[in-house]
Structure formats: C-alpha cells, structure tokens
C-alpha cells in the first residue's frame, strides 16, 4: 500500500483548536492520565539530575513541559505546529514559566542550533512518525542527546483498540490511515524495542500499559533508553 505522511495536519488541528478557544491538545489529559499513569514512573526510572536539561519532542501547547519545569528541570519544547508553539509561549508568559519553545520538525533537528540535552522526552510523538521517517527520528534524538543521555519514550503500540481505529488500520504496514495519509504507527512492542536498540540506545526500563477496547485507549509502550557512548 502506497502512502504519504502529512505532519502539517497537526498545524491544521491546532488552528481549529485555537478558533474554538481551546488551549491544549486535550484539556486535562496530561493531569488526568499522562502524568500519573505514564510520566511519573518514567521520571523515577530515569533519575535525571535535578536541574538537568530536557527536550520535549512533540510538546504541543506545553502541558508536559510545564510539569517538567515544576519538577526542577531546564526545559525546551519543540513541535511541528507553529500554532501549538504560539499557544505554549502564551501560557508560559501568563504563568511566569521559564520554558523555551521552538516550532520545528524533529526530523530537522541536526540542522538546528540546539544545545545537547541530558534527556529527551517523547511527548507522545513517536507513534505519529511513519515509514522511513522513523529512522530519521531516532537519528535526530541520538544527535541532540549528550553522551550517555536518556531518551524517555511514551508511544502507542499493539493491535488497534476500538472500532474507529480498527476501521482505519492496515495490518501489513501497521499504520492508521486517513485515506492515503498515514497518521499513526501501531507497531508491536517488540518491534519498537528493536528499533530503539538498532538506533544505538540501551534500554534500561520497559513497561507496557494495556489499553481498553471499550474506551478505545491504545496499548502504550513506556521506555527509558540510554544513548550508547559511540555509534557502532
């Protein structure tokens, strides 16, 4: 099946949210689910030094970036959507939060004047990267991390849950499609783990959180991976 990726769709979605007066991807989702169910355990497993530098990839309007600042980290958030970054910057000013935000594509990171980070947080971005772009994604993460830096991963995985996702899913590519545009990759957990390892990371923590077919919540793969000292 031939397909394309359309990462610009996130900008269109955020523009629509802005028109509706919304200020984040999904109001309350970070506080209700992502932080208590996923991120808290991941940060404990990572043991990032207090004051360490963290890059959130796919930060959206900044929900997780603001939480990381509250935990004592120096945070930079990037997102492909300029509108999302505008929303994040506005919230940072309104709340006096010391966070840097930048609109850019993670695939372009090696060409950008970014510092090296102690940790990169996948802000639920990886499952939105499809096809050959996934190799470029991991290369970008490896590039922007300091030696021995940590990569925290939160990504959908497994067979599709719920009627809507199942109806858009192709078993051969394991992508979720909107017509011919691939919007999500629902790889098997073991396949995603293999991708991480082949990208020269050492896995230090792995957990799979089972989803729910009734609610449509997808299985989640949670990992902490350490950058190898040298590319091999």
C-alpha positions in Angstrom: 0.0 0.0 0.0 1.4 3.4 -1.0 1.0 6.2 1.4 2.2 9.6 2.5 2.9 11.3 5.8 1.2 14.7 6.5 2.8 16.2 9.6 1.2 19.5 8.6 -2.1 18.1 9.7 -1.2 18.9 13.3 -0.9 22.6 12.4 -4.4 22.5 10.9 -5.7 20.8 14.0 -4.2 23.3 16.3 -5.5 26.2 14.2 -9.0 24.7 14.6 -8.5 24.4 18.4 -7.4 28.0 18.6 -10.6 29.1 16.7 -12.6 27.1 19.3 -10.8 28.8 22.1 -9.1 25.7 23.3 -5.6 26.0 24.9 -4.2 22.5 24.7 -4.4 19.2 22.7 -6.9 17.7 25.1 -8.0 19.6 28.2 -6.9 17.9 31.4 -5.5 14.8 29.6 -2.0 15.4 30.9 -3.1 15.8 34.5 -5.7 13.1 34.4 -3.8 10.3 32.5 -0.4 11.0 31.0 1.4 12.3 34.1 0.0 9.9 36.8 -0.2 6.8 34.6 3.0 7.2 32.4 5.3 10.0 33.1 5.7 9.8 36.9 7.1 6.2 36.7 9.3 7.1 33.8 10.9 10.0 35.5 11.5 7.9 38.6 13.2 5.3 36.4 15.3 7.8 34.6 16.6 9.6 37.7 17.6 12.7 35.8 19.7 15.0 37.9 17.9 18.0 39.4 18.3 21.0 37.1 19.2 18.7 34.1 18.2 19.8 30.6 15.2 18.2 29.0 14.0 18.5 25.4 10.3 17.6 24.9 9.7 16.4 21.3 6.1 17.0 20.2 5.3 19.3 23.1 2.1 20.7 21.7 0.8 23.5 23.8 3.3 22.7 26.6 1.4 20.7 29.2 4.2 18.2 29.9 6.9 20.9 29.5 5.3 22.9 32.3 5.1 19.9 34.5 8.8 19.2 33.9 9.7 22.7 34.9 7.8 22.3 38.1 9.9 19.2 38.8 13.1 21.3 38.6 14.3 20.6 35.1 15.5 23.1 32.5 13.1 22.5 29.6 12.9 23.2 25.9 9.8 22.1 23.9 9.6 21.7 20.2 6.6 21.0 18.0 5.9 20.9 14.2 2.9 23.2 14.7 3.7 26.9 14.9 0.2 27.5 16.4 0.8 25.0 19.2 4.1 26.8 20.0 2.3 30.1 20.0 -0.2 28.7 22.5 2.6 27.3 24.6 4.5 30.6 24.7 1.4 32.5 25.6 0.7 30.1 28.5 4.3 30.4 29.7 4.1 34.2 29.8 0.7 34.1 31.6 2.1 31.7 34.2 5.6 33.0 34.5 7.0 29.6 33.5 10.7 29.6 32.4 10.4 27.3 29.3 11.8 27.7 25.8 9.6 26.8 22.9 10.5 26.4 19.2 8.5 25.5 16.2 10.4 22.9 14.2 10.2 19.4 12.8 12.2 16.9 14.9 13.5 15.4 11.6 15.3 18.7 11.0 17.0 18.9 14.5 20.5 18.1 13.3 20.5 21.2 11.2 19.2 23.5 14.0 21.3 25.5 16.6 20.1 23.5 19.6 22.2 22.6 22.6 22.8 19.0 23.6 20.4 17.7 26.3 20.6 15.4 29.3 17.3 13.9 28.4 14.8 13.9 25.5 11.1 13.2 26.3 8.9 11.8 23.5 5.8 13.8 24.2 3.6 11.1 22.5 5.2 12.0 19.2 6.9 8.7 18.1 3.7 6.9 17.1 2.9 9.9 14.7 6.2 9.2 12.8 5.7 6.7 10.0 7.8 4.9 7.4 11.4 5.7 6.8 11.0 8.9 8.8 11.2 6.7 11.9 14.9 6.0 11.3 15.5 9.8 10.9 13.6 10.4 14.1 15.8 8.1 16.1 18.9 9.6 14.5 17.8 13.1 15.5 17.2 12.0 19.1 20.6 10.4 19.2 22.2 13.6 17.8 20.7 16.0 20.2 21.5 14.0 23.4 24.7 14.4 25.4 26.9 11.4 25.7 25.2 8.9 28.0 21.9 10.9 27.8 18.5 9.5 28.3 15.6 9.1 25.9 12.1 8.7 27.6 9.5 7.1 25.3 5.7 7.1 25.5 4.3 5.5 22.4 1.2 3.7 21.3 1.7 0.1 20.3 0.0 -3.2 19.6 -3.2 -4.1 17.7 -5.8 -1.3 17.3 -8.3 -0.8 20.1 -11.8 0.4 19.4 -14.0 0.4 16.3 -12.8 3.7 14.8 -9.1 3.0 14.9 -9.6 -0.6 13.7 -11.6 0.7 10.7 -8.6 2.9 9.6 -5.9 0.3 10.3 -3.8 -1.6 7.8 -2.3 -4.8 9.2 0.5 -5.0 6.6 2.0 -1.6 7.4 0.6 -1.4 10.9 -0.3 2.2 10.1 -3.6 4.0 10.8 -4.8 5.9 7.7 -6.9 8.8 6.8 -7.5 7.9 3.2 -3.9 7.5 1.8 -2.3 9.5 4.6 -0.6 7.5 7.4 -1.4 9.2 10.7 -0.2 6.7 13.3 2.1 3.7 13.5 0.9 0.9 15.9 4.0 -1.3 15.9 4.2 -4.4 18.1 6.0 -3.6 21.3 8.9 -5.9 20.4 9.3 -4.3 17.0 9.5 -0.8 18.5 12.0 -2.1 21.1 14.1 -3.4 18.3 14.0 0.0 16.5 15.3 1.7 19.7 18.1 -0.8 20.1 19.2 -0.6 16.4 19.3 3.2 16.8 22.2 2.7 19.3 20.3 3.0 22.6 20.5 0.7 25.6 17.1 0.0 27.2 17.0 0.5 31.0 13.3 0.4 31.7 10.4 -1.2 29.7 6.7 -1.3 30.7 3.6 -2.0 28.6 0.3 -0.5 29.8 -2.6 -2.3 28.3 -5.3 -0.3 26.6 -9.1 -0.8 26.6 -11.2 -1.8 23.6 -14.4 -0.2 25.1 -12.8 3.2 25.6 -10.6 2.9 22.6 -7.4 3.6 24.7 -4.4 2.1 22.9 -1.7 0.0 24.5 1.3 2.1 25.5 4.9 1.2 25.5 6.9 3.1 28.1 10.7 3.0 27.9 13.8 4.7 29.3 16.8 4.2 26.9 20.4 5.4 27.3 22.4 6.7 24.4 25.4 4.5 23.7 28.7 6.2 24.1 29.6 5.6 20.5 27.7 4.9 17.3 28.6 1.4 16.0 
